[in-house]
Amino acid sequence: MSGHSKWAGIKHKKALVDAKRGNSFTKLGNTITVAAKQGGGDITMNPSLRLAVEKARQANMPKDNIERAIKRGTGELGGAAVEEVLYEGFGPGNVAVLVEVLTDNRNRSNADVRTIFNKNGGRIAEGGGVAYLFNSRGVIRFDLPAEQVASFEEAVIESGAEDYNLGEEYATVYTAPLDLHRIKEELERLGYSVTSAKIERVATLPIEASDDDLEKVARLVEALDENDDVTNVYTNLIE
């Protein structure tokens, strides 16, 4: 088990706000499109797509919008082609930052992301200069009341998860990518409240930063998240 940090607390509080922003149909549609682009449009064979569609349905996204987002990812729709772009950079305190973007205009996204970094004390890095610091892992986040902690820890260990963090009233569980959906469903069946579940880029050697830099990095991440083309933002801060 890993401990929790101030960044984890900041990130959890921010996630509550981001959940509302993330439920915008644009963000939800982009998440579905990325999942379909990466793993195909068959919801029964693509766990990431299944999770993205579940979230969209919970937000009352219309069925037609969901179907269009899937077809956009599989290339079945006409119009401008969409592509995934990964931006690598450093934020305040030399914190590594990865930004995943889904765009139909790479030039626009290049300019937008660079401007956000520059305005928030960061800088874009050369390709490959940051991505090697991260691995893909399944990440499941939970709301976790204090009275559930003991039973939760036992359930996580029995599930075969790779690691977990406990915070105040929340928890994060890390899995092998292929185990994400199985472990999510198993823990949900036991009554634990999942707030998000997806494949994320997780730092292999997380670092600490000063309180001042943490606040600055949080502002950079928030500014990036507010861009509709941005699908995910990751840092190498300890959680």
N, C-alpha and C positions, 0 to 999 in steps of 0.2 A: 504493500500500500504506500502511496505517496502522500506527503503532507499537502496542506493547502497554503496559498500565499496571498498577499494583498492583491496581486494581479488577478488571481482567480476570483477574488471577491468583486473587484471592479468589473471583470468580464461577466460574472453572473448577473450583477445588477444591470449591466448594459444589455445583456441578453433579453431581459424582461422588456426593455424598451424596443430592442431590435425585433422582438417577436411580432410586435404590432406593425413595425415598418416592413418586416419580412413577409407579412401577410398581404402586402399589396400584390395585386394580380401580376404586375410586371415582374416582381422578384420571384413570386411563385412560379410563374411561367418560365422564367429563365432557369430556375432550378430543375424543372421538369425537362426542359430542352437539353440541358447539359447531361442529365441522367440518360435520356434517350439517345443522345449523340454518342455517349461513352459505352452504353451497354445494350442498345437496341430498344425497340418500341414495345416489346412484349412484356407486359407488367408481371406475368407469372415467371419470367426467366430473368428479370432484372430487379434485384432487391432495392437498389438505389432509386429506381423509377417508382417502384411500389411505395416507398416511403415518401417520396416527393408528391405523388398523387394523393396519398392519404392526407398529407398536410394541406394540400390545396382544397380537398373536399371539406376538411374541418373549417376552413376559412370561407366556405360557401362559394368557391370559385366555380363559375358555370362549366358544365360538362363540355360545351363546345370549345371553350378556352383551353381546357385541359387537353382535348384531342388535338387542337391546333398546335399547342406547345410540343406535344409528342411528335407530330408530323414535321414540325420545324427542325427538331433534333435529328430525325431520321432522313431528312432531306426530301420528304414527300411534298412539301409546299414549294410553290414558285416564289419569285421575288429574290431579294438580296440574300445571299448565302450568309449564314452566321458561322463564326469561328470562335474557338476558345483561345484566349491569349493569357499567358502567365507573365506577370510583371514581378521583378525582383528588386528589392531596395532595402535601404536602411532608414530607420526612424531615429528620433532623439535617443541619445545614449548608445548609439550604434546597435540598436535592436534590429535584428533581421525581420523583414516583412515580405510576405508573399501575397500577391493579389491575383485572384482568378477572375477573368472577365469573359463575358459572352457578348460578342458585338457583331454588327453588320457593317461597321465602319472602323477599321483598325486605326486610321489616322486620327479620328476623333477621340478614340479611347486612349491612344498614345498621349495626345495633348492633355486630356482630362486628368489622367493618372499622374503624369509628370507635374502638372500644376498643383495637384493636391499634395503631393510629396513636398514640393518646394515651399508651399505656403504653410506647411506644418512641421518644419524643421527636419525634413528627410531628404533623401536623394535616391534616384534610380541607380541600380547597379548593373554591371554587365551581365549578360545572360549566363547562367550557370554559377554566378557568384554567391547565390543565396540558397537556391533550391536544394543543393546537396545537404543542407543542414536539417532537412525534414524527411520523414517517412510517411507513407499513407497508412492510416489506422482507422478502425471503426471507433467512433466516439458517441457515447450515449450520455445525455445529461438528464438529471432527475431533480425534482423537488423532493426533499427528504426531511420530514419532521424528525426531531430528536428521538422520539420513541421508536422509530423504525430503524435506527442506525445499526444496532446489534444484529437484528435479523437480516438486514440488507447486506452487511458484510459477509455473513455466512452464505447467503444466496449468490452473491457475486463470485465468491471463491468456487462454489459448486458449479457455477455456470461455465467455467472455463475461460473467463475473461483474463486478459493479460495483466491488467493493473486497474487501480481506481484511486480517486482522490475524494476525500470527505471535506466539506466546508460547513458553514453554519446554515443549516436548512437546505443544503443542496449536495449533490454528489456527481462525479464524472467517472464513467467507466470506459476503459479502453479495451478494444478487441482486435483480433485479426480481421481484416476486411471481410473475408468470407463468412465470419461468424456473427457479423453485426446484426443481421435481421433475426437470426435464431435467438441470440442472447436478449435482444430487445423484447421479443415476444415472450420469452420465458420469464423475464423480470416483470413485465406488465401483467402477466397472468397471476403473479404472486402479489399483485396489488400496489406495485411501486409506480409512481407517476412520472412518465417520460415527458420531458419538455422538448427534446430534439434527439435525432439519431441520424448520423450520416458518416460517410467516409471523409476524413479530414487529413490535412498535412500536419503532422505533429513533430515538433522539434526533437531531434535525437539527443542533443545536449542543451537543455534549457538554461537560460542565464537569469541572473537577478539584475535589477536596475533600481536606481534611487526613486524615492517617492515622487520627486519632481519629474523625472523622466517617465515614470509610469503614467502620470496624468497627461503628459504631452503625447505619449504613444496612444493613449486612449482617445485623444482628440483626433489624431491622425487616422486611426482605425475607424472612428465614427464618420469622419469626412469621406473616407473611401466607401464605407457602407452606404452612404447616402446617394452615391452614384448608381443609377438604375442598371448600368451595364455590369457592375461589380457583383459577382456571385458569392465570393468568399474572400476573407482576409485572415491571414495567419501570422503569428509572431513566434519568436523563440524564447519568450519570457516564461519563467517558471509559473506553473499554475498550482 
